[in-house]
């Protein structure tokens, strides 16, 4: 099970979100060019991005490598629609 401290600790959660945003902004143009990239699951520590047409698809791609880790999910065309969630 993913470490819940990121959700319970506001400072840790905000740092996680900021890192996720940084990775997204650095890769945004490249991600927008990928076919089927509607939602991106970002693993902020490694900077790895996993795309899908849905949140579920992006999660499945990320969970193969990062099960039980928190991911930063964001819509490619709407970066304000973002949320940290553990991979499932």
For each residue, the residues with C-beta under 8 A, 3 or more apart:
1: 4 68 86
2: 6 68 69 70 86 87
3: 6 70
4: 1 7 8
5: 8 9 12
6: 2 3 9 12 13 16 70 84
7: 4 13 84
8: 4 5
9: 5 6 12 13
10: 13 14
11: 14 15
12: 5 6 9 15 16
13: 6 7 9 10 16 17 84
14: 10 11 17 18
15: 11 12 18 19
16: 6 12 13 19 20 44 70 72 84
17: 13 14 20 21 72 82 84
18: 14 15 21 22
19: 15 16 22 23 44 45 72
20: 16 17 23 24 42 44 72 74 82 84
21: 17 18 24 25 72 79 82
22: 18 19 25 26 44
23: 19 20 26 27 42 44 47 49 72
24: 20 21 27 28 31 40 42 49 72 74 79 82
25: 21 22 28 79
26: 22 23 47
27: 23 24 30 31 47 49
28: 24 25 31 32 76 79
29: 32 33
30: 27 33 34
31: 24 27 28 34 37 40 49 51 76
32: 28 29 37 76 77
33: 29 30 37
34: 30 31 37 51
35:
36: 51 52 53
37: 31 32 33 34 40 51 52 76
38: 51 52 53 54 75 76 77
39: 51 52 53 54 55 57 58 73 74 75 76
40: 24 31 37 49 50 51 58 73 74 75 76
41: 49 50 51 52 55 58 59 61 62 71 72 73 87
42: 20 23 24 47 48 49 50 71 72 73 74
43: 46 47 48 50 62 65 66 69 71 72
44: 16 19 20 22 23 47 72
45: 19
46: 43
47: 23 26 27 42 43 44
48: 42 43 62 65 66
49: 23 24 27 31 40 41 42
50: 40 41 42 43 58 59 61 62 65
51: 31 34 36 37 38 39 40 41 57 58 61 76
52: 36 37 38 39 41 55 56 57 58 59 60 61
53: 36 38 39 57
54: 38 39 57 58
55: 39 41 52 58 59 73
56: 52 59 60
57: 39 51 52 53 54 60 61
58: 39 40 41 50 51 52 54 55 61 62 73
59: 41 50 52 55 56 62 63 71 73 85 87 88
60: 52 56 57 63 64
61: 41 50 51 52 57 58 64
62: 41 43 48 50 58 59 65 66 71 87
63: 59 60 66 67 87 88
64: 60 61 67
65: 43 48 50 62
66: 43 48 62 63 69 71 87
67: 63 64 87
68: 1 2 86 87
69: 2 43 66 86 87
70: 2 3 6 16 84 85 86 87
71: 41 42 43 59 62 66 84 85 86 87
72: 16 17 19 20 21 23 24 41 42 43 44 82 83 84
73: 39 40 41 42 55 58 59 82 83 84 85
74: 20 24 39 40 42 79 81 82
75: 38 39 40 78 79 81 82
76: 28 31 32 37 38 39 40 51
77: 32 38
78: 75 81
79: 21 24 25 28 74 75 82
80:
81: 74 75 78
82: 17 20 21 24 72 73 74 75 79
83: 72 73
84: 6 7 13 16 17 20 70 71 72 73
85: 59 70 71 73 88
86: 1 2 68 69 70 71
87: 2 41 59 62 63 66 67 68 69 70 71
88: 59 63 85
